[in-house]
Amino acid sequence: MSIVDNLQIISSSLPKHVSLVAVSKTKPISDIQEAYDAGQRIFGENKIQEMVEKHEVLPKDIEWHMIGHLQRNKVKYMAPFVDLIHGIDSLKTLKEINKQALKHHRNINCLLQVKIAQEETKFGLETNEIESILSNSAFNELKNITITGLMGMASFTDDSSQVSKEFQSLKIIFDKLKTHHSSLTTISMGMSGDYKLAIEAGSNMIRVGSSIFGERNYL
């Protein structure tokens, strides 16, 4: 099936409150343009340099999301245009994003990454670490960023009950934090293989790549 067909099938099945991030990492400009022409406006990349190169040549009303693990020394390259940065797991990173956003007179939206998977390889914060960041006086001085929500990645497993439990745990953390932090509106969880479980658990933003664009070419 084509990119347009895949997009249509996924988009038509989503509840209205769920945003679709089309994960376009490693994919050529032509594929992104095809998805754009079909109406998709939010795209996610995991490498800053690749996102910068694509931003330069693609339509300027695209909303670019940085979804990969962040290298602080490269934040400056995407600061002029990035819409949302997923997967932040330290106050140091938030300070760097704020510094670069200030240079461009922008406010950059950010999601804190929560560790919900049982795999050691997944990045993320524990609940107490998130509360520590949000209550830190240094955080309160960062006027050019807004924490708009949380993101998480479930374990890579065929055990759907485990995946559902991990997503539900993120929703509980989100709801708890939201009572004290009204800026939290986004809960980003769910990818090609598990986004339906994520939506059932309360996700309102999913990150889908291979189900739209096909398998990735890492060569």
VENDA-V918212 format. One record per helix or strand of 3 or more residues. SS is the DSSP state (H for helix, E for strand). FROM is the first residue (numbers start at 1). TO is the last residue. Records with the same first field share a line. If there is no record, write none. Layout:
# VENDA-V918212
SS->FROM-TO + FROM-TO
This chain:
# VENDA-V918212
H->3-13 + 29-37 + 48-57 + 72-78 + 91-103 + 127-134 + 137-140 + 160-178 + 195-201 + 210-213
E->19-23 + 42-45 + 63-66 + 84-88 + 108-114 + 145-152 + 186-189 + 205-208
